[in-house]
Amino acid sequence: MGTPVDPVPEVIRRALADASDAPGYPLTAGTPALRAAIAAWVSRACGAGVDGLGVLPTIGSKELVAWLPTLLGIGPGDVVVVPSIAYPTYEDGARLAGATVVRTDSLTSLGPTPRVRLVWVNSPGNPTGRVLPAAHLRKVVDWARERGAVVASDECYLPLGWSADPVSVLSPQVSGGSYAGVLAVHSLSKRSNLAGYRAGFVAGDPALVAELLKVRKHAGMIVPAPVQAAMVAALEDERHAEEQRERYRARREVLTAAFTGAGFTVEHSEAGLYLWLTRGEDCWQTVDWLARRGILVAAGVFYGPTAGQHVRVALTESDEHIAGVAARLA
Ligand SMILES: Cc1ncc(COP(=O)(O)O)c(C=O)c1O
């Protein structure tokens, strides 16, 4: 269903243990070492320059997704745009703030509205595995800048490109070399098997990040000190991330062959942690058909009203279970 199952890499566990004597309050902004590690990783992975880049650790990325509209002072009368088929927390966060949610992938369909305050994009996408081209992201950023809206780009699957290369909103081809109005949201949950640690971060517009820091300090949204140390170790080590990526690549190949062989159509899924599948029938029929074979998937309707004929299959199972799925579908 989507929770990491492989071990936390030893180098990260050791950093956590070494930092366990932590009697004082941690820094909401992150330790200097963590801030430097985030900036260096963003520069490598997103092709972003570090000059003028705001960075801030978060308690996993879900809490930021859920609270970003509130933290930015968005409220009743404001509009938050979310992808038509999306991770549910974008909508949940807008509702927590009392804002209006519009689901669309095409901003031109919105018309000239000044009410849009925040636009979420998610590439590679959950649940579809869709990758948005740089030109598309650039149009979103230009559109939002013209209207004074913020673009929040959830990039937690960025390191998992398979048949397409995901592009960050912070890359110069999208941002135009300025971070004005853009925030990239990242997570170590999947890259480094750290879902249990709650380790994420946000990077982008320094003024927006400063505003988030100010509110989060007062609201007690602080990443624990041992987790901050673990994040430094995780961000400075690419080897474990590459090993984990190869595990997912192998599982993806087995599952793609198995589901295709069983008559499923794989759509998008060019990156990320999921296969987006359809048999051209109501998703609950597909969920039921698979459940009878002992295979658990997520129904497409969880992610949007237009996804009623799809199911989402996660690559996050042990090799043994993945082989079991292939055997049951054969
Ligand atoms: C698109 C997307 N964003 C954010 C998250 C939250 O991840 P975490 O809170 O573990 O960083 C997930 C988790 O599955 C996700 O799929």
Ligand as a Chemical Component Dictionary entry (heavy atoms), coordinates in Angstrom:
data_LIG
# 
_chem_comp.id                   LIG 
_chem_comp.type                 NON-POLYMER 
_chem_comp.pdbx_formal_charge   0 
_chem_comp.three_letter_code    LIG 
# 
loop_
_chem_comp_atom.comp_id 
_chem_comp_atom.atom_id 
_chem_comp_atom.alt_atom_id 
_chem_comp_atom.type_symbol 
_chem_comp_atom.charge 
_chem_comp_atom.model_Cartn_x 
_chem_comp_atom.model_Cartn_y 
_chem_comp_atom.model_Cartn_z 
_chem_comp_atom.pdbx_ordinal 
LIG C1 C1 C 0 2.870 12.647 -2.816 1  
LIG C2 C2 C 0 3.212 12.483 -1.378 2  
LIG N1 N1 N 0 3.555 13.552 -0.671 3  
LIG C3 C3 C 0 3.882 13.467 0.632  4  
LIG C4 C4 C 0 3.840 12.245 1.279  5  
LIG C5 C5 C 0 4.177 12.227 2.752  6  
LIG O1 O1 O 0 5.352 11.580 3.008  7  
LIG P1 P1 P 0 6.123 11.787 4.389  8  
LIG O2 O2 O 0 5.222 12.495 5.343  9  
LIG O3 O3 O 0 6.455 10.427 4.850  10 
LIG O4 O4 O 0 7.326 12.609 4.050  11 
LIG C6 C6 C 0 3.505 11.096 0.582  12 
LIG C7 C7 C 0 3.456 9.807  1.287  13 
LIG O5 O5 O 0 3.124 8.799  0.794  14 
LIG C8 C8 C 0 3.163 11.225 -0.779 15 
LIG O6 O6 O 0 2.820 10.166 -1.498 16 
# 
loop_
_chem_comp_bond.comp_id 
_chem_comp_bond.atom_id_1 
_chem_comp_bond.atom_id_2 
_chem_comp_bond.value_order 
_chem_comp_bond.pdbx_ordinal 
LIG C1 C2 SING 1  
LIG C2 N1 SING 2  
LIG C2 C8 DOUB 3  
LIG N1 C3 DOUB 4  
LIG C3 C4 SING 5  
LIG C4 C5 SING 6  
LIG C4 C6 DOUB 7  
LIG C5 O1 SING 8  
LIG O1 P1 SING 9  
LIG P1 O2 DOUB 10 
LIG P1 O3 SING 11 
LIG P1 O4 SING 12 
LIG C6 C7 SING 13 
LIG C6 C8 SING 14 
LIG C7 O5 DOUB 15 
LIG C8 O6 SING 16 
# 
